[in-house]
Amino acid sequence: MVLAIVSALALTSCGDYLEIEPRNIITEDNFWDEKSDVEGMVLGCYAKMQEYNVIARCIVWGEVRSDNVINGSREPNNNSEGKADKNLYELTRNPRSDNYYTTWVDFYNVINRCNIIISKAAEVASIDPDFSDTEASAIVAECSGIRALCYFYLVRAFNNVPFYFDPIESENQVKNLGVTSRNKILDELISDLEANVNYAYKALPGYKMPASSMYNSNRFTQGAIYALLCDLCLWRGRYDDVVKYADIILKAKLKEYDNLKYSSEQYTRSYGMPKLFMHPDDTNAPSMTSEVTGKKIEGYPLYTYFSSSLSSNNAWISNDYEYNFSASGGNGFEGLMELNYYYTSDENGTGWSNEAVGRFYGIDSSKDYGNFGNGLLFAESTMGNEADDNVVDPSTGNPKNKFFLTKYDTRYYASFERGQSSSSASSGGALPIRKFNAATVTFLSGKTQEMPYSTTFTWGGTGDRKGNWIFYRLTDVMLMKAEALIMQNKLEDAFYLIWVVNRRSEISDNPTETRKAGTHSLDKAMFTSSAVKMKTLLLGERQREFLFEGKRWFDLIRFAVRDNDYETVRNATREKYAQGAGASDLFPNENSLFLPYNKNELKKVNANGLVIAQNPYYQGEEDDD
């Protein structure tokens, strides 16, 4: 039944600038008469989001213009993928309105599906006695979350975009639809989610926590909606609400940790066992009385880097990588919303693979989109110097660490690969991305002067997925709360959150030791001496924690727009763009941070002319064609 529904969704587009598919299902009264129809449509929304065109844009819009990545050396070819490669190169510095990655049709496809479901759920509940009003309300809340996430990507990429909550039933509705301002859209999304979040499932029926956390992190349950609300409120400067919604998540996760710790599921591979972290001076860390032991527990439950024991050659698998990002794992305790890519074969026997991750970050050398077994994007070249104490900042004489605060950060070793020869990486010393691709990351404790540990990567079988795509996980909520606290001038409280995120990723000199505040901990007095220093620390920690997760460019935009400070984004990207003409004129205004509307999506006109005017920064470009 579900396959039939998903197939029914693959209808022909009207060719308009908004994808209004599947508009004809709206009027099929014989379709909307039972619970399975609604549930199948919901699964169709997730299936559409899993497709290459959506995830590719999550990666490209959030990373390509940032200082995290550079383009690989592969020359564009003449096939369809080659044309997209050429567009990828052009997008970095000179986005044009005919660029392949400026199309938004697939996001509107998902939005319209959600609009349809939301408009029909209550009606179906009144017909099917097996579909309760409570279930219908939960599905409405879930689809509100999906819809809001899609709109959030659009406003972060394009700024002002077409916005509607009603199902599109005819092309005329689309033709006359203009754009709505970014802030108005964000306000509407926040109001909609706030009205629906309490109706959402805390855990899907039949999948109670903690044993089924992997299923609940793949759907918009309450935790995912609250995480999205944190993000939306952060962009709108509603800092009290960011803190409020973050605390709801943190308290729920502490309770889940308590249940997991004493559950028979605790050593199940899909979940792993987190550890409680907290700064010793933090009096506001989440706390509760254990429902199992009756004792007080407090802290932030996160994975740590080391396994419970070392192998005979003093090697250990990085748990925080494996349970969060592994190409053969994922769906860990920290996950709040991620799209799952399954081992199981589809009807073609090939499995459901995250082709977007494979193409941009991938390891499959048999695919045309690979570059010597790597993806089209590489880690920014200077990241390779981070663990080298011989590279110093001439102004201070100290080691010059641009991305990482110390060389004891596991994220440095697990996110990309150093020391690649020209035969296995692009020219210019580019670093292949391994996050989402490697099945495991193994640390070897043999030290060198340059690096405290060496790293090896293992890959899954050919049928493995390339890795889940993660929208929100627990550390994201912690750092969003920290940012809100900084904006409220609660610098020490913000520091404690950032300290925890940084500390859990720190390699100690002995991987089996009890973790304490120690040698490499952040200096509280130094960072909390000013809000400016704390903002810098926060933005840097978000970069380290979410490397290649499609967040960096959006973070830079948020800082620039909120503070009316474009030096932050310029300073972050100046070295990347230093070789290009006009580097001193990088991102002169707010409009330059956003992408142009695709020229094909501007063609629809009415009696008064163009419905959507081009982003002012790109106006006149079509005249140059």
PATITOR-895000 format. One record per residue (C-alpha): y, x, z; residue in three letters; residue number from 1. Coordinates in steps of 0.25 Angstrom, whole numbers. Layout:
! PATITOR-895000
R/Y/X/Z/ALA/NUM
...
***
This chain:
! PATITOR-895000
R/0/0/0/MET/1
R/10/11/4/VAL/2
R/7/19/-9/LEU/3
R/10/6/-17/ALA/4
R/23/4/-10/ILE/5
R/27/19/-12/VAL/6
R/24/18/-26/SER/7
R/32/5/-28/ALA/8
R/44/13/-23/LEU/9
R/43/22/-34/ALA/10
R/51/13/-43/LEU/11
R/60/17/-55/THR/12
R/75/20/-51/SER/13
R/86/13/-57/CYS/14
R/92/26/-60/GLY/15
R/105/23/-52/ASP/16
R/112/34/-43/TYR/17
R/105/27/-31/LEU/18
R/90/25/-31/GLU/19
R/88/11/-28/ILE/20
R/72/11/-29/GLU/21
R/65/3/-25/PRO/22
R/74/-9/-28/ARG/23
R/64/-19/-34/ASN/24
R/56/-18/-21/ILE/25
R/67/-25/-14/ILE/26
R/65/-38/-21/THR/27
R/49/-38/-21/GLU/28
R/47/-49/-10/ASP/29
R/32/-47/-11/ASN/30
R/33/-33/-7/PHE/31
R/41/-35/6/TRP/32
R/31/-44/14/ASP/33
R/23/-35/23/GLU/34
R/25/-23/32/LYS/35
R/17/-13/23/SER/36
R/28/-15/12/ASP/37
R/39/-10/22/VAL/38
R/31/1/27/GLU/39
R/27/6/14/GLY/40
R/42/6/9/MET/41
R/45/14/22/VAL/42
R/34/24/18/LEU/43
R/40/24/4/GLY/44
R/54/29/10/CYS/45
R/47/41/16/TYR/46
R/39/44/4/ALA/47
R/52/44/-5/LYS/48
R/59/53/6/MET/49
R/47/63/4/GLN/50
R/49/65/-10/GLU/51
R/54/77/-16/TYR/52
R/68/72/-20/ASN/53
R/72/68/-6/VAL/54
R/67/80/1/ILE/55
R/72/90/-9/ALA/56
R/86/84/-7/ARG/57
R/84/85/8/CYS/58
R/82/100/6/ILE/59
R/92/102/-4/VAL/60
R/103/94/2/TRP/61
R/101/100/15/GLY/62
R/99/115/12/GLU/63
R/102/120/-2/VAL/64
R/117/121/0/ARG/65
R/116/127/14/SER/66
R/114/141/19/ASP/67
R/99/139/22/ASN/68
R/93/141/8/VAL/69
R/95/148/-5/ILE/70
R/89/144/-19/ASN/71
R/77/152/-23/GLY/72
R/77/161/-36/SER/73
R/69/152/-44/ARG/74
R/76/149/-58/GLU/75
R/77/134/-61/PRO/76
R/67/130/-72/ASN/77
R/68/119/-82/ASN/78
R/59/108/-76/ASN/79
R/64/97/-66/SER/80
R/62/106/-54/GLU/81
R/69/117/-61/GLY/82
R/82/109/-63/LYS/83
R/81/105/-48/ALA/84
R/81/120/-45/ASP/85
R/93/122/-53/LYS/86
R/100/111/-46/ASN/87
R/96/117/-33/LEU/88
R/103/130/-36/TYR/89
R/116/123/-41/GLU/90
R/116/114/-28/LEU/91
R/117/126/-19/THR/92
R/132/129/-23/ARG/93
R/136/120/-34/ASN/94
R/131/105/-33/PRO/95
R/133/97/-45/ARG/96
R/132/82/-47/SER/97
R/120/84/-57/ASP/98
R/112/92/-47/ASN/99
R/98/87/-45/TYR/100
R/99/87/-30/TYR/101
R/111/78/-29/THR/102
R/103/66/-32/THR/103
R/101/56/-21/TRP/104
R/92/45/-27/VAL/105
R/80/48/-19/ASP/106
R/87/46/-6/PHE/107
R/93/33/-10/TYR/108
R/79/29/-14/ASN/109
R/74/30/0/VAL/110
R/87/23/5/ILE/111
R/85/11/-3/ASN/112
R/70/10/1/ARG/113
R/75/10/15/CYS/114
R/85/0/12/ASN/115
R/75/-9/6/ILE/116
R/65/-8/18/ILE/117
R/76/-10/28/ILE/118
R/80/-23/21/SER/119
R/66/-28/20/LYS/120
R/59/-24/33/ALA/121
R/63/-36/42/ALA/122
R/60/-46/30/GLU/123
R/46/-40/29/VAL/124
R/44/-41/45/ALA/125
R/47/-56/44/SER/126
R/36/-58/34/ILE/127
R/25/-49/38/ASP/128
R/20/-52/53/PRO/129
R/14/-38/54/ASP/130
R/28/-32/52/PHE/131
R/36/-34/64/SER/132
R/51/-34/66/ASP/133
R/50/-21/74/THR/134
R/42/-14/63/GLU/135
R/53/-19/53/ALA/136
R/64/-14/62/SER/137
R/57/0/63/ALA/138
R/56/1/48/ILE/139
R/70/-2/46/VAL/140
R/74/9/56/ALA/141
R/65/19/49/GLU/142
R/71/16/36/CYS/143
R/85/16/41/SER/144
R/81/31/46/GLY/145
R/76/34/32/ILE/146
R/88/28/25/ARG/147
R/98/35/34/ALA/148
R/91/49/32/LEU/149
R/93/47/17/CYS/150
R/107/43/18/TYR/151
R/110/55/28/PHE/152
R/104/65/17/TYR/153
R/113/58/7/LEU/154
R/126/59/15/VAL/155
R/124/73/19/ARG/156
R/121/77/5/ALA/157
R/132/69/-3/PHE/158
R/141/64/8/ASN/159
R/145/50/4/ASN/160
R/134/42/-3/VAL/161
R/130/28/-7/PRO/162
R/125/21/5/PHE/163
R/118/7/6/TYR/164
R/108/0/16/PHE/165
R/105/-12/7/ASP/166
R/93/-11/-3/PRO/167
R/98/-8/-17/ILE/168
R/93/-20/-26/GLU/169
R/100/-17/-39/SER/170
R/107/-6/-47/GLU/171
R/120/-13/-45/ASN/172
R/120/-11/-31/GLN/173
R/118/4/-33/VAL/174
R/129/5/-44/LYS/175
R/140/0/-35/ASN/176
R/136/8/-23/LEU/177
R/147/19/-19/GLY/178
R/146/29/-8/VAL/179
R/148/28/7/THR/180
R/154/39/15/SER/181
R/145/49/23/ARG/182
R/150/44/37/ASN/183
R/149/30/34/LYS/184
R/135/32/29/ILE/185
R/131/40/42/LEU/186
R/137/29/51/ASP/187
R/129/18/44/GLU/188
R/117/26/45/LEU/189
R/119/29/60/ILE/190
R/122/14/63/SER/191
R/109/10/55/ASP/192
R/100/20/62/LEU/193
R/106/16/76/GLU/194
R/103/2/73/ALA/195
R/89/4/69/ASN/196
R/84/16/77/VAL/197
R/78/8/89/ASN/198
R/70/0/79/TYR/199
R/63/13/74/ALA/200
R/49/17/78/TYR/201
R/49/28/89/LYS/202
R/35/31/83/ALA/203
R/28/24/72/LEU/204
R/18/13/75/PRO/205
R/5/20/77/GLY/206
R/11/34/78/TYR/207
R/15/35/93/LYS/208
R/21/48/97/MET/209
R/18/60/100/PRO/210
R/5/60/92/ALA/211
R/11/54/79/SER/212
R/24/62/79/SER/213
R/21/67/65/MET/214
R/21/52/60/TYR/215
R/34/48/67/ASN/216
R/42/60/62/SER/217
R/39/56/48/ASN/218
R/46/42/50/ARG/219
R/59/38/54/PHE/220
R/56/34/69/THR/221
R/66/33/80/GLN/222
R/67/48/82/GLY/223
R/70/51/67/ALA/224
R/81/40/67/ILE/225
R/87/46/79/TYR/226
R/87/60/73/ALA/227
R/94/55/61/LEU/228
R/104/47/69/LEU/229
R/107/61/76/CYS/230
R/110/67/63/ASP/231
R/118/55/57/LEU/232
R/126/55/70/CYS/233
R/128/70/70/LEU/234
R/135/69/56/TRP/235
R/144/58/61/ARG/236
R/148/65/74/GLY/237
R/141/55/83/ARG/238
R/137/65/93/TYR/239
R/134/56/105/ASP/240
R/124/49/96/ASP/241
R/118/62/91/VAL/242
R/115/66/105/VAL/243
R/110/52/109/LYS/244
R/100/51/97/TYR/245
R/96/65/99/ALA/246
R/93/63/114/ASP/247
R/84/51/110/ILE/248
R/76/60/101/ILE/249
R/75/71/111/LEU/250
R/70/62/122/LYS/251
R/60/56/113/ALA/252
R/54/69/109/LYS/253
R/53/74/123/LEU/254
R/45/62/126/LYS/255
R/37/64/114/GLU/256
R/35/79/118/TYR/257
R/30/74/132/ASP/258
R/20/65/126/ASN/259
R/15/75/116/LEU/260
R/13/86/126/LYS/261
R/3/78/133/TYR/262
R/-3/72/121/SER/263
R/-17/76/115/SER/264
R/-8/77/102/GLU/265
R/-1/89/107/GLN/266
R/-8/100/100/TYR/267
R/-10/92/87/THR/268
R/-5/100/75/ARG/269
R/4/90/70/SER/270
R/13/89/82/TYR/271
R/12/102/90/GLY/272
R/18/104/104/MET/273
R/32/106/106/PRO/274
R/39/113/118/LYS/275
R/50/109/127/LEU/276
R/63/118/125/PHE/277
R/76/117/132/MET/278
R/87/126/136/HIS/279
R/87/129/152/PRO/280
R/101/124/153/ASP/281
R/99/111/146/ASP/282
R/101/99/155/THR/283
R/101/89/144/ASN/284
R/87/92/137/ALA/285
R/78/80/136/PRO/286
R/70/77/148/SER/287
R/60/67/153/MET/288
R/49/65/163/THR/289
R/35/68/156/SER/290
R/28/55/154/GLU/291
R/15/63/156/VAL/292
R/18/73/167/THR/293
R/29/66/174/GLY/294
R/37/79/174/LYS/295
R/51/82/168/LYS/296
R/51/88/154/ILE/297
R/63/92/146/GLU/298
R/67/99/134/GLY/299
R/66/98/119/TYR/300
R/52/98/113/PRO/301
R/51/107/101/LEU/302
R/41/116/95/TYR/303
R/41/131/98/THR/304
R/38/142/88/TYR/305
R/25/147/95/PHE/306
R/11/143/95/SER/307
R/4/142/109/SER/308
R/-3/155/106/SER/309
R/-3/167/97/LEU/310
R/-14/171/87/SER/311
R/-21/185/88/SER/312
R/-10/191/80/ASN/313
R/1/186/88/ASN/314
R/5/175/78/ALA/315
R/9/161/80/TRP/316
R/12/149/72/ILE/317
R/26/143/73/SER/318
R/24/130/79/ASN/319
R/38/125/77/ASP/320
R/37/128/63/TYR/321
R/23/122/61/GLU/322
R/26/109/68/TYR/323
R/39/106/62/ASN/324
R/39/112/48/PHE/325
R/25/116/43/SER/326
R/21/112/29/ALA/327
R/7/108/36/SER/328
R/13/103/49/GLY/329
R/26/96/52/GLY/330
R/28/83/59/ASN/331
R/29/90/73/GLY/332
R/35/85/86/PHE/333
R/49/89/82/GLU/334
R/49/80/69/GLY/335
R/58/68/69/LEU/336
R/58/65/54/MET/337
R/51/72/43/GLU/338
R/44/68/30/LEU/339
R/30/71/31/ASN/340
R/22/77/19/TYR/341
R/7/75/20/TYR/342
R/-5/84/18/TYR/343
R/-13/72/13/THR/344
R/-14/71/-2/SER/345
R/-6/60/-10/ASP/346
R/-12/52/-22/GLU/347
R/-11/65/-30/ASN/348
R/-18/73/-20/GLY/349
R/-7/83/-18/THR/350
R/-1/79/-5/GLY/351
R/13/75/-1/TRP/352
R/21/88/-2/SER/353
R/35/90/2/ASN/354
R/39/95/-12/GLU/355
R/54/97/-9/ALA/356
R/50/107/2/VAL/357
R/40/113/-7/GLY/358
R/50/115/-18/ARG/359
R/62/120/-10/PHE/360
R/55/128/1/TYR/361
R/41/128/-4/GLY/362
R/29/137/-5/ILE/363
R/21/132/-16/ASP/364
R/21/142/-27/SER/365
R/13/133/-36/SER/366
R/24/124/-37/LYS/367
R/35/126/-48/ASP/368
R/46/124/-37/TYR/369
R/41/136/-29/GLY/370
R/48/150/-30/ASN/371
R/37/160/-28/PHE/372
R/31/150/-18/GLY/373
R/44/147/-12/ASN/374
R/54/135/-13/GLY/375
R/67/135/-21/LEU/376
R/75/137/-8/LEU/377
R/75/149/1/PHE/378
R/81/152/15/ALA/379
R/94/158/14/GLU/380
R/92/173/12/SER/381
R/100/179/24/THR/382
R/90/172/33/MET/383
R/81/183/30/GLY/384
R/90/192/38/ASN/385
R/90/184/51/GLU/386
R/79/192/58/ALA/387
R/84/205/54/ASP/388
R/92/212/65/ASP/389
R/97/222/55/ASN/390
R/106/212/49/VAL/391
R/119/211/57/VAL/392
R/132/204/57/ASP/393
R/142/214/54/PRO/394
R/152/207/63/SER/395
R/144/207/76/THR/396
R/133/218/73/GLY/397
R/123/207/77/ASN/398
R/111/203/69/PRO/399
R/116/194/58/LYS/400
R/108/181/60/ASN/401
R/114/170/51/LYS/402
R/104/159/52/PHE/403
R/96/163/65/PHE/404
R/101/167/78/LEU/405
R/89/176/81/THR/406
R/77/182/74/LYS/407
R/68/175/84/TYR/408
R/70/161/77/ASP/409
R/57/156/72/THR/410
R/64/147/62/ARG/411
R/69/160/55/TYR/412
R/54/164/53/TYR/413
R/48/151/50/ALA/414
R/58/145/40/SER/415
R/58/155/29/PHE/416
R/51/168/25/GLU/417
R/57/182/25/ARG/418
R/53/194/18/GLY/419
R/49/188/5/GLN/420
R/48/197/-8/SER/421
R/55/193/-21/SER/422
R/41/188/-26/SER/423
R/40/177/-15/SER/424
R/55/173/-13/ALA/425
R/67/172/-21/SER/426
R/76/184/-24/SER/427
R/87/188/-15/GLY/428
R/79/188/-2/GLY/429
R/77/173/-1/ALA/430
R/68/168/10/LEU/431
R/57/157/7/PRO/432
R/58/145/15/ILE/433
R/45/142/23/ARG/434
R/50/130/32/LYS/435
R/42/118/29/PHE/436
R/33/126/20/ASN/437
R/24/135/28/ALA/438
R/13/129/36/ALA/439
R/14/138/47/THR/440
R/23/150/52/VAL/441
R/17/161/59/THR/442
R/24/171/68/PHE/443
R/19/185/70/LEU/444
R/24/192/82/SER/445
R/24/206/76/GLY/446
R/39/210/77/LYS/447
R/47/218/68/THR/448
R/61/223/70/GLN/449
R/67/213/61/GLU/450
R/59/200/65/MET/451
R/52/197/78/PRO/452
R/41/190/71/TYR/453
R/35/189/57/SER/454
R/31/175/51/THR/455
R/20/171/42/THR/456
R/19/157/34/PHE/457
R/7/149/31/THR/458
R/6/138/20/TRP/459
R/-2/126/20/GLY/460
R/-11/122/9/GLY/461
R/-7/117/-5/THR/462
R/-8/102/0/GLY/463
R/1/104/11/ASP/464
R/15/97/12/ARG/465
R/27/107/11/LYS/466
R/32/102/24/GLY/467
R/38/89/30/ASN/468
R/53/87/28/TRP/469
R/60/86/41/ILE/470
R/72/78/43/PHE/471
R/73/78/58/TYR/472
R/66/85/70/ARG/473
R/69/87/84/LEU/474
R/78/100/83/THR/475
R/87/93/73/ASP/476
R/90/82/84/VAL/477
R/92/93/94/MET/478
R/102/101/86/LEU/479
R/109/88/81/MET/480
R/111/85/96/LYS/481
R/116/99/98/ALA/482
R/126/97/87/GLU/483
R/131/84/93/ALA/484
R/133/91/107/LEU/485
R/141/102/101/ILE/486
R/150/92/95/MET/487
R/151/86/108/GLN/488
R/155/100/114/ASN/489
R/142/100/123/LYS/490
R/139/114/118/LEU/491
R/129/118/129/GLU/492
R/120/105/127/ASP/493
R/120/108/112/ALA/494
R/116/123/114/PHE/495
R/104/119/122/TYR/496
R/99/111/110/LEU/497
R/101/122/100/ILE/498
R/95/132/110/TRP/499
R/82/124/110/VAL/500
R/81/123/95/VAL/501
R/84/138/94/ASN/502
R/75/142/106/ARG/503
R/62/135/101/ARG/504
R/63/143/88/SER/505
R/65/156/95/GLU/506
R/54/167/94/ILE/507
R/51/173/107/SER/508
R/46/188/108/ASP/509
R/33/182/114/ASN/510
R/29/169/106/PRO/511
R/21/164/118/THR/512
R/31/165/129/GLU/513
R/37/154/136/THR/514
R/50/151/129/ARG/515
R/63/153/137/LYS/516
R/78/155/135/ALA/517
R/78/170/132/GLY/518
R/81/181/123/THR/519
R/85/174/110/HIS/520
R/91/161/116/SER/521
R/105/156/111/LEU/522
R/117/161/119/ASP/523
R/122/148/126/LYS/524
R/135/154/131/ALA/525
R/138/159/117/MET/526
R/136/147/109/PHE/527
R/141/136/118/THR/528
R/155/143/119/SER/529
R/160/135/108/SER/530
R/157/123/99/ALA/531
R/158/131/87/VAL/532
R/147/141/91/LYS/533
R/138/129/95/MET/534
R/140/123/81/LYS/535
R/137/136/75/THR/536
R/124/137/83/LEU/537
R/120/123/80/LEU/538
R/122/124/65/LEU/539
R/114/137/65/GLY/540
R/103/131/74/GLU/541
R/102/119/64/ARG/542
R/101/129/53/GLN/543
R/90/137/59/ARG/544
R/82/125/64/GLU/545
R/83/117/51/PHE/546
R/82/128/40/LEU/547
R/78/121/27/PHE/548
R/77/107/33/GLU/549
R/88/102/25/GLY/550
R/99/101/36/LYS/551
R/107/114/34/ARG/552
R/117/109/24/TRP/553
R/119/96/30/PHE/554
R/122/103/44/ASP/555
R/133/111/37/LEU/556
R/139/99/31/ILE/557
R/139/92/44/ARG/558
R/146/103/51/PHE/559
R/156/105/39/ALA/560
R/160/90/38/VAL/561
R/160/87/53/ARG/562
R/169/99/57/ASP/563
R/177/100/44/ASN/564
R/172/114/44/ASP/565
R/167/119/31/TYR/566
R/166/134/35/GLU/567
R/153/131/42/THR/568
R/146/127/29/VAL/569
R/153/138/21/ARG/570
R/150/149/31/ASN/571
R/135/144/31/ALA/572
R/134/145/16/THR/573
R/144/155/12/ARG/574
R/134/167/11/GLU/575
R/124/158/3/LYS/576
R/135/155/-7/TYR/577
R/142/168/-7/ALA/578
R/137/172/-20/GLN/579
R/143/160/-27/GLY/580
R/157/158/-33/ALA/581
R/167/151/-24/GLY/582
R/159/154/-11/ALA/583
R/172/154/-3/SER/584
R/174/139/-7/ASP/585
R/161/134/-1/LEU/586
R/161/120/3/PHE/587
R/176/117/3/PRO/588
R/175/103/8/ASN/589
R/166/92/13/GLU/590
R/163/87/-1/ASN/591
R/157/100/-5/SER/592
R/146/99/5/LEU/593
R/140/87/-1/PHE/594
R/133/86/-14/LEU/595
R/139/79/-27/PRO/596
R/133/66/-31/TYR/597
R/124/67/-42/ASN/598
R/131/64/-55/LYS/599
R/120/54/-60/ASN/600
R/122/46/-47/GLU/601
R/137/45/-50/LEU/602
R/135/38/-64/LYS/603
R/135/24/-60/LYS/604
R/148/17/-61/VAL/605
R/154/4/-59/ASN/606
R/167/-3/-65/ALA/607
R/176/6/-56/ASN/608
R/169/19/-60/GLY/609
R/160/29/-52/LEU/610
R/154/23/-39/VAL/611
R/152/36/-33/ILE/612
R/162/47/-34/ALA/613
R/157/61/-34/GLN/614
R/159/70/-22/ASN/615
R/173/75/-24/PRO/616
R/168/90/-23/TYR/617
R/160/88/-36/TYR/618
R/170/79/-43/GLN/619
R/172/83/-57/GLY/620
R/159/91/-58/GLU/621
R/154/81/-69/GLU/622
R/165/85/-78/ASP/623
R/160/99/-79/ASP/624
R/147/95/-84/ASP/625
***
